Amino acid sequence: MINLINIINVFAQLLIWVLIARAILSWFANPSFSNSNQMAFLMKLYAFLCQVTEPLVRPMRRLLSRFNTGPMDFSLFATMLLIIAIQRILIRILLLVA
């Protein structure tokens, strides 16, 4: 049971760190500077992170589009909160079962 809890924790933390990396890279990965090798690498990394995380973020973005948040996109933050909530719920269920 402890192994399953550890797997859930590691997976949730990995997802959260990937979402944080995507958010930070979105500030720096600028296609107008793509002529340098470092920026090209950042653009490729950002594109990869977007491709990996978009299935998680897209439903949250659709849900939050119903609310007027202006130019701010809170879908990454809301997805992180949802991952944390699911992680805690799963762990509590596993602890109750054990």
C-alpha positions in Angstrom: 0.0 0.0 0.0 2.9 2.4 0.8 4.4 1.7 -2.6 1.1 2.8 -4.3 0.9 5.9 -2.2 4.5 6.7 -3.2 3.8 6.2 -6.9 0.8 8.5 -6.7 2.9 11.2 -4.9 5.7 10.9 -7.4 3.4 11.0 -10.4 1.5 14.0 -9.0 4.7 15.9 -8.2 6.0 15.1 -11.7 2.9 16.5 -13.3 3.0 19.6 -11.2 6.7 20.3 -12.0 6.0 19.8 -15.7 3.2 22.3 -15.6 5.4 24.8 -13.7 8.2 24.3 -16.3 5.6 25.0 -19.1 4.5 28.1 -17.3 8.0 29.4 -16.9 9.1 28.5 -20.4 6.0 30.4 -21.8 7.6 33.6 -20.6 11.0 32.9 -22.3 10.2 30.8 -25.4 9.8 33.6 -27.9 9.7 32.6 -31.6 11.1 36.0 -32.7 14.4 35.0 -31.2 14.5 31.5 -32.7 17.7 32.1 -34.6 19.9 31.3 -31.6 20.6 27.7 -30.7 19.5 28.2 -27.1 16.2 29.8 -28.1 15.6 27.0 -30.6 16.1 24.5 -27.8 13.7 26.4 -25.5 11.1 26.5 -28.3 11.4 22.8 -28.8 11.2 22.1 -25.1 8.2 24.4 -24.7 6.4 22.7 -27.6 7.1 19.3 -26.1 5.8 20.4 -22.7 2.7 21.9 -24.3 2.1 18.7 -26.2 2.4 16.5 -23.1 0.3 18.7 -20.8 -2.4 20.0 -23.1 -4.7 17.0 -22.6 -4.8 18.0 -18.9 -5.0 21.7 -19.4 -7.5 21.9 -22.3 -10.6 20.8 -20.3 -9.7 23.2 -17.5 -9.2 26.0 -20.0 -12.7 25.2 -21.5 -14.3 25.3 -18.1 -12.6 28.6 -17.1 -13.5 30.2 -20.4 -17.1 30.5 -19.1 -15.8 33.0 -16.5 -14.5 36.4 -17.4 -10.9 36.3 -16.4 -9.8 38.9 -18.9 -6.4 38.3 -20.5 -5.2 36.0 -17.7 -5.2 32.2 -18.3 -5.5 30.5 -15.0 -5.9 27.0 -16.5 -2.4 25.8 -15.5 -2.9 26.9 -11.9 -6.3 25.4 -11.8 -5.0 22.1 -13.3 -2.3 22.0 -10.6 -4.9 22.5 -7.9 -7.0 19.7 -9.4 -4.0 17.4 -9.5 -3.2 18.1 -5.8 -6.9 17.5 -4.9 -7.0 14.2 -6.7 -3.7 13.2 -5.2 -5.0 13.8 -1.7 -8.3 12.1 -2.3 -6.7 9.0 -3.7 -4.3 8.8 -0.8 -7.0 9.2 1.8 -9.1 6.5 0.1 -6.0 4.2 0.1 -5.4 4.9 3.8 -9.0 4.1 4.6 -8.9 0.9 2.7 -5.7 -0.3 4.4 
